[in-house]
């Protein structure tokens, strides 16, 4: 059998001639390299690496060991960041126009060495990524051959890489929990503050509505009382006039009451000072800790009186009770003034 070796420009040049076996070196080399890369890629995917980064690692490194080193060096970078870094490194290399150190006659480069840190690399791809990560730019070819990792060393490197990935994921998960807890605390605090504001506004609105309803009711009662008084006065006036007319027809003197009504004097009755003339109200407040004597303006609301008692005793006031006339003032009445509630000029209240 005849075996010939030659170089061809493409796999399309591969021809088997009758009576001979032609093995083109380049075609065979490409085939083997493709099979090895596919095997390395499958191994990386089984380990749980992203497909895009795994394919890039296989392309930029020599063998599974180099791919793992590349992935370890770029584990904190996204695929887009790696591509951008590669493009910048290529541009920087073109601009630098740097030539590697010349070898002596008969020597063959077996590795690349970083003159700044002394680290050695098997391929240009590893050296490029070392430069992008450390910003080292001084590299040279070396005669020293880097020994391949043993199976135990490979397993140890893989285990170390897995532990780093797990630790990173655990750290991210823990940080996510912390952020989630902090956001929940912020949400609860904001919700509580909003609820407090709403409750305060609601309480003020209720007091305002209660005061308006009480004033409307008092005005209605006062109007009815004036109408009743007017009706009673007119009725009494008609009765007295009828009695006077009857007395005149009978020829006798009219009753004194009828004369007083029909001929009133300009002098009004002398009485006590009306409640509307007072500007202050004296309150005797009976609390569980003792009695309090307080003086308030007649325009003071019962809510303000309750606040003063709370400040004095340290206990919240729910209601006030008046024994005579018997009456209970609760939260609905707190919006009314002392004058409107008839607590002028003085009153005695039991605080509850």
VENDAUR-V139873 format. One record per pair of residues at least 4 apart in sequence whose ideal C-beta (glycine too) atoms are under 6 Angstrom apart, sorted by the first residue. I is the first residue (numbers start at 0). J is the second residue. Records with the same first field share a line. If there is no record, write none. Layout:
I = J / J
This chain:
0 = 20
1 = 19
2 = 20
3 = 21
4 = 24
6 = 25
7 = 12 / 23 / 25
10 = 26
13 = 23 / 26
22 = 27
36 = 57
39 = 57 / 63 / 66
40 = 53 / 57
42 = 63
43 = 48 / 53
44 = 53
48 = 53
51 = 78
52 = 78
56 = 60 / 66 / 69 / 70
57 = 66
59 = 69 / 124
60 = 65 / 66 / 69 / 124
61 = 65 / 121 / 122
64 = 148
71 = 160
72 = 128
73 = 81
76 = 80 / 81
84 = 131
88 = 127 / 131
99 = 140
100 = 139
102 = 106
106 = 142
108 = 140
109 = 142 / 144
110 = 119 / 141 / 143 / 145
111 = 120 / 126 / 138
112 = 119 / 139 / 141
113 = 118 / 135 / 138
114 = 137 / 139
115 = 135 / 137
119 = 145
120 = 125 / 126
121 = 145
126 = 138
129 = 133
130 = 135
148 = 152 / 153
206 = 333 / 334
209 = 331 / 334
210 = 334 / 335
213 = 335
239 = 257 / 260
242 = 254 / 257
243 = 253 / 257
246 = 251 / 253
253 = 257 / 258
258 = 262
272 = 276
274 = 343
277 = 343 / 344
278 = 297
279 = 294 / 296
280 = 295 / 297 / 337 / 342 / 343
281 = 294 / 345
282 = 293 / 346
283 = 292 / 347
284 = 291 / 348 / 350
285 = 290 / 349
286 = 312 / 350
288 = 312
295 = 299
297 = 337 / 338 / 343
298 = 336
299 = 303 / 337
300 = 336
301 = 328 / 332 / 333
302 = 333
305 = 316
308 = 312 / 316 / 350
309 = 315 / 316
316 = 350
317 = 351
318 = 327 / 329 / 351
319 = 328 / 348
320 = 327 / 349
321 = 326 / 348
328 = 332
335 = 339 / 340
337 = 342 / 343
338 = 343
342 = 346
